[in-house]
Amino acid sequence: MSRFRKRSYAIWPCQYPLVWTPRYRFRTLSGPVAEEVSRGIRTFSEQFTCEAVELNVQIDHVHLLVMIPPKISVSDYVGTVKDRTAIRVFNRFQHSKRKLYWGNHWLGSMPRRFGLTSSTKRNGNA
């Protein structure tokens, strides 16, 4: 397999390394969920006429080396493949939606605003 691809209008070596993480980097990509993510990424890459050269699904992130033709923007590819794969995984594994994504994870204090505005300088409240 050559590292270059050829179309009628161009010869291109467009390989992009991509790393994706689940929300809050939860460790959800294991077992059948990881297999479904891998299958989804490969399926949707073929639909885009892209080639997943290397794909490694780990427990909290996904490494992907993909060849994307010049006529497809990288952001379109990433957005569509991530969206479709997430929908596919959530439809098949509905228990993964019930994880406590919005649980009690706040630190309990609000950070102070950086810098001073003109009103705080005048009032002496720093």
N, C-alpha and C positions, 0 to 999 in steps of 0.2 A: 504494500500500500504506500503510495506516494504521499508526501506531506502536502503537495500542491493539488488543487482541484482545477479542472478546466471547464469553462463554459464557452459558448460561441463568442462572447464578448470580453472575457477576462481569464487570467490565470491567477488564482488567489490562494494564499496560505493563512486563511483567517481562523486561527484557533484561539479560543478564549477560555481562560480558567475562571470558573465561577464557583462561589461558595455560598450556600444557602443555609439559614438556620431557622428552626421553628421559633414561634413567638416566645420571648423571654428565655430562649435557649433551653426549654424543657427537654428532658431526655425521653422523647416519645418515639423515636425512629428505631425500633427494634422489632425483630421477629417478622410477623406477617405485614406489619405496617411498612417496614423497610423494603420488603419485597414489592409491595404495591407501589411505593414511591419510585423504586427503580423501574418497574414495569411502566408506570405512567410517564416518567421522563423519557424513556426510550420510545414509547409509542408516539407521544406528542412531538418528539424530535423528528421522527420519520415523517410525520404529517407536514412538518415545516421544511422538509428536504434538508435537514441538518443531520449531522452524524455525531453521536455521543462517543467520542474516542475513548475516554476513561470516565467511569462513574463509580464513586465510592460513597455508599450511604453509611454513615456512622451514627451512633446513638443520639447525638445532638447537633449534627450538621451533615451537609451533603457537599462533596467535592465533585465537580463536573468539568471535564475538558471537552469542549464541543467545537465542531467546525461549522460555522455559520456562513452561508454564501453572502456576498456583498449586497445583494438586493434585499436582504432581510436585516432590519436593524436589531442590534443586540437587545435593546430595551423592549421591543415588541416580542422577541423570542422569550426573554426571561419572564416578562409579565404574563404572557399567555401560558407558558409551560407551568409556571408556579401556580397560577390560578386554577387551571384545569386539573393539575395533579392534586391540589388541596381539595377541590370539590370531589374528586374521585375518592380520595382517602376518607373524607368526612362522610360520604355516602355509604362507604363500605364499613367503616369502623365508627359508628355513631357514638360509642363510648368515649372517643377521644375529644369530642366536643364538650363533654361534661367535666373536664379537668378544671381545676380552680384557677383559671387565668386571671380573674379579677378578684382574687381573695385578699386577705389582709397582708399585703406586701409593701405598703407605704411605710416610710420611715417615721412618720408622726410629726415631722416639723417641715415647715416650708422654708426653702432657702431664701436668704435675703437678696434683694436686687443689687446687682453690681453697679457701681458708679453712683454719682450724685446728680440729681436734677436741679434745675434752677429753683424750684419751690422748696426743696429740702435745704438748699444753701441759705435761702432767705430766712427760713424759720429756725434754722439752727438744729434741725433734726438730721443727724447724720447716721 
